[in-house]
């Protein structure tokens, strides 16, 4: 991990733990700005457990693969390689990043996973009940800073790697191979996302946004979902709901007025999406804010 990575990860909601020669970065935060980490890393063996989040990563120039909530990513390289991680703002990130000694790459080879190659290797697999239970145990172990607690944390992190490799073994068809996006397409999709955020509260069409990004409608739809792990329509809804939250907190506008200002056809339309996203009605949300 280079210095720019270290600096970027020194912020609230991001904690770092050392257990023997294992390094754990625990992330639980909502980013307020896009975070892009790029550079050349040394030989490495890393495991990312993502409960919630978004973004993409690359270990090979010009080839991007999406981070997906509810999944693990196992990454290895016996040689230095260039890479990039991109995490878009306004998402909740709940994830573990564990860095293991490169010597443990031998365990991947024994499991039938080729850890060689100058460009690095990445495997993806869905989380299972065992991995989710280990996550909870690790969160508890991180609170114990004693020597015994450190020993427990080290053993849990090694167990996380073992079960992660086993999960990858069960589905080589799950090997990371998401949509490949060239650098120019990535910039266009980021431009499209920003355009949608700026104009989310008015009527938007797929044709208009694709044209603003300089892409065909089909390429835009596929690329947007691959890069941000959300459909363009659901992203617009999220932007509208964020604006509705703001108006509920800061104004006394009626629900009908808020719905109209945020691009919803009527108050019941807003309420349905708000309940689905936040687990409560707009009225209840406003009452809680007012009471506090």
N, C-alpha and C positions, 0 to 999 in steps of 0.2 A: 504494500500500500504506500503510495507516494505521499509527499507532504500535503499536496492540495487535497487529497482524499481525507487526510487526518483533520485538516482545518475545517473542511466542509462538514465533517461529522461531529464537530464540537459545538453542539447546540442543545437547547432543552429538549427532553424527550428521547435523547440518544445516550445510552450508557455503555461503558466498556468494562469488561471483566477479563482477568487473566487467571487461568487455571493450569498450572504446570506450564507446558509449552503450547497450550491452546488459547486462542483469543476469541472472545465472544463480544459482538456488538449487538446490543439489544435496542431496537427502535420501536418506539410507540409515540407517534406524533403526527400532526397534520402540517404539511409543508405549506408555507406562505409564498414561496417562490419556487420556480422550477429549479431542480438540482441536477447538474450534469457533471459527472465524474469521468474524466478521460485521462489516459496516459499509458505508460508501459509498466507492467507489473512483473515482478520476478516470478520464478517458478512457484507454483502455488497449488493448494488443494483447499477448496472452499465449499461450504454448504450454506445455502440460503433457504430458510423456511419462511414462507410468506403466508400469513393468515389473511391480511388485508393489504391492499396497495395497488399500484399500477406502474406503468413505465416499460422500458425495454433495456436490453443489454446487448453487447456485441463483443466477441473475442476475435472476430475476423473482419477486416475492413469491408465496409459496405453491406454487411449482413446483420440484420437486427432480428432479435427474438423477444417476444413480449414476456414481461413478468406477469404471472397469473396468480390471483388470490387462491388460497387453498392448495398450494403446490410447493414442491421443493425443487431446487436447482443445485445440481452437483457439478462443480467446475474444477478442472485440473489441467495443469500444464507443467511439463518438466523443463520447459525453456521459458525465458522472458517473452512476453507477448503483449501487443497493444490491445487495449480494450476501452469500452465506454459503457457507463451506466447512466440512464436518464430516468429521473423521477419527476413527474409533473406535479405542479402545486395543487392545493385544495383537495388532496386525497388523504385519508387516514392511512398511515403506515404502521402495521403491526407485524414485525418480522425479526428473525434472528439471522445474523451473519456470523458464521464460525469459520475461522482459519485454522487449518491443521498442518502439522509438519509434512513437508513434501515427501518424506520417506514413506508415509502411509499410502502414497499412490500405488505402492506394491499390492496393497489390499484390493484396489480396484482391478488390477491386472489378474489377481487370483480369482476374482469374482467374474472374470470374463469381460470386463470393461476396459477397453484400450485407453490407457492414460497417456500414451505417447503422442507424437505429432507436434510440429513447431507452432501451430496455430491454436493449440489448446482444444479441450473437449468439454462439452456441456451435455448433461442429461437432465431431463425433467420427469417428474412423476407426481401424481396426486398425493396429498397427505392422507394418512389412514389413522385409525383410532390410536394405534400404538405411538405414532409420532406426535399426535396431539396431546396424549397423556404425558409424554416426555417433555413437551414444551412447558406444561404446567409445573412439572417437577423442577425443571431448570429455573423457572421464574422464582420458585420458592427457595431453591439452593442459592441463588444469587444474593439473597438477603443475609446469608450466613458467611461472614468474612473470616471465620476462624480457620485454622489449618484443616480441621475435620470437614468444615463446609467446603473448602477449596477442593479437597479430595473428592467429596461427593459431586461437586460440579464437574470436575474433570472426568469422572466416571460416567456421568450423564451425557456429557458432550461426546464422548467416545461411543456411547450406546446410540446416540442420535445418528452418528455417522454410520454405524453398523446397520441400523434399521433403514437408514436412507439408501444405502447401497442395496440392501435386500429389496426395497420397494422398487428401485430402478430395475433390478434384475427381473422382477416379475412382469415388467412391461417395457421391453426394449422398443416396442412400438410407440411408447410415450417419449422416446428420446427427443430432446429439443430440436425442432425443425420448423418453427413457426415461419410465418410469411417473411420473405426476404425483401428488404426495403433499401434502396440506394440512398445515398446522402441527400441527393436533390429531392427525392420524394419525401424524406423525413422533414426537410425544411418546409416543403409545401404543406404537409399535414399539420405541422406546428402553426403555420400561418393560418390554415383553415380553422384550427381549434381556437386561436385567438380571435379570429373573425366571428366565430359562433358565439364566443363569450361576450363580445362587444354588442352583438345584435340579437342575443337570445330572446329578449323580451318583445320582439316583434315577429311577424310571420317570416319564417325562413323556409326555403325550399332546397332540396338536395342539389338541384341544378345550379342555384345561385351560389351555394357554398363551394361546390366543385369548381365552378367557373372562377371564383375568387382565388382558389388555390392553384388554378392552372392545371387541373386534372380532369379526366373523364369521370363521370358519376360512378361507374363500376370500380375504377381504380381507387377513387376516394373512399367509397364505402368499405372496401376490403382493407385498404391500407389503414384507415382510421381505427377500425376495430383491432387490427393486428398490432398497431403501435400503442393504443391507449386502452385496450381491453374493454371497450365500451362502444356501443353503436352511436352514430352521430345523433340520432333522435334522443336516446337516453341521456347523452351528454347535454343536449339543449335543455331537457327537463331538469337535470341537476342544476344547471345555471339558473333557470327560472326559480327553482325552489330556494336556492341560496339568496336570490334577490327578495323573494317573498319573506324569508326569515328576517332579513334586514328591515323590511318595512313593518313587519309585525313587532319588532323590537323598538323601532325608532319613531313610529307614527301611530296615530289612532285611526287610520283609514279603515273603512269597512272591508270585509273579505271580498266583496264584489269589486271594489276599487282596486284592491291589491291584485286580485286575479287578472283584471284587465291590464293593469300596468306591467304585469309580469308575463303576459303572453298566453294566459289561460282563457278559455272561452267563457267560463263562469266560475262562481265560487265553489260549486260542488266538484268541478273539474280539478281545481287547485286542492281542495280538501282530500280528494281521492289519492292524488299523487303524494301529498304531504304525509298522509297517514301511512302510506306504503313505504316511504323513504325514512321517516323519523319515528314511526310507531305511535304517533299521537296526532290529534287534529290540530289545525292552525289555532282554533280558539283556545284549546287547552294549553298549547305552547305559549300563547300570549299571556294567559292568566298566570302561568308559572313565572314568566319573565317579570310581569308586573308585581307579583307577590315578593319576588326576591329583590 
